[in-house]
Amino acid sequence: MVSVRPRICVMRRPINQKEDTVSELTLAEAIENIYASLRADNADLDAHIATLKAALAREGKKQAVFDPTRLVQNNRAGRKLMQAYFRQRGVSVSFSE
């Protein structure tokens, strides 16, 4: 005699599932936060870039425009480094003249 046990399927939930909550700032506020982060030795820069990316999407813009005179390292190498870093995180950057 063979007894048949019902199969129990247990679905596992991810432990410590993180939700990315990005505050809804305007584009100008997000850019100001980037300037402050750059002055503070890049503190929380990735979080500010994510906020900037969300603000760009909300406002329907393709790229963020920064004032090069407000950057910590205002030379060609500094601007190109900033563009490359932001591009890796999905944000296109240009500079006003």
C-alpha positions in Angstrom: 0.0 0.0 0.0 1.5 3.3 -1.1 0.3 6.5 0.5 0.2 9.6 -1.7 1.2 12.8 0.0 0.0 16.1 -1.5 2.8 18.2 -2.8 3.2 21.5 -1.1 4.8 24.3 -3.0 6.2 27.1 -0.9 6.9 30.4 -2.6 9.8 32.2 -1.1 9.8 35.9 -0.7 13.1 37.8 -1.0 14.5 38.8 2.4 15.4 42.4 2.9 13.8 43.5 -0.4 14.8 47.1 -1.0 12.4 49.5 -2.6 14.0 52.4 -4.5 12.2 55.4 -3.4 13.2 58.5 -5.1 11.9 61.8 -3.8 10.0 63.9 -6.2 12.1 67.0 -6.6 12.0 69.5 -9.4 14.8 69.4 -12.0 16.4 72.6 -10.5 16.3 71.2 -7.0 17.9 68.0 -8.2 20.7 69.9 -9.9 21.3 72.0 -6.8 21.6 68.7 -4.8 24.2 67.5 -7.3 26.2 70.8 -6.9 26.1 70.4 -3.1 27.1 66.8 -3.3 30.1 67.7 -5.5 31.2 70.3 -3.0 30.9 67.8 -0.2 33.4 65.4 -1.8 30.7 63.4 -3.7 28.6 62.5 -0.7 25.5 60.6 -1.7 26.2 61.4 -5.4 24.6 58.2 -6.7 21.4 58.9 -4.8 21.3 62.4 -6.2 21.9 61.1 -9.7 19.0 58.7 -9.4 16.8 61.7 -8.2 18.0 63.7 -11.1 17.2 60.9 -13.6 13.7 60.7 -12.2 13.2 64.5 -12.4 14.4 64.5 -16.0 11.9 61.7 -16.9 9.0 63.5 -15.1 9.8 66.8 -17.0 10.3 65.0 -20.3 13.9 66.3 -20.8 16.7 64.3 -22.3 19.7 65.9 -20.5 20.7 67.9 -17.5 22.5 71.2 -18.1 25.1 72.3 -15.5 26.9 75.6 -15.1 30.6 74.8 -15.4 31.6 77.7 -13.2 29.8 76.1 -10.2 31.8 72.8 -10.5 34.6 71.9 -8.2 36.9 70.9 -11.0 36.1 73.4 -13.8 38.4 72.2 -16.6 38.0 70.0 -19.6 39.1 66.8 -17.8 36.7 67.5 -14.9 33.8 68.0 -17.2 34.5 64.9 -19.3 34.9 62.8 -16.1 31.5 64.1 -14.8 29.9 63.4 -18.2 31.3 59.8 -18.2 30.2 59.1 -14.6 26.7 60.4 -15.2 26.4 58.6 -18.6 27.2 55.3 -16.8 24.2 55.9 -14.6 21.9 56.8 -17.5 22.0 60.6 -17.4 23.1 62.7 -20.2 25.0 65.9 -19.2 25.7 69.1 -21.0 27.3 72.4 -19.9 26.0 75.9 -20.3 28.3 78.5 -21.8 
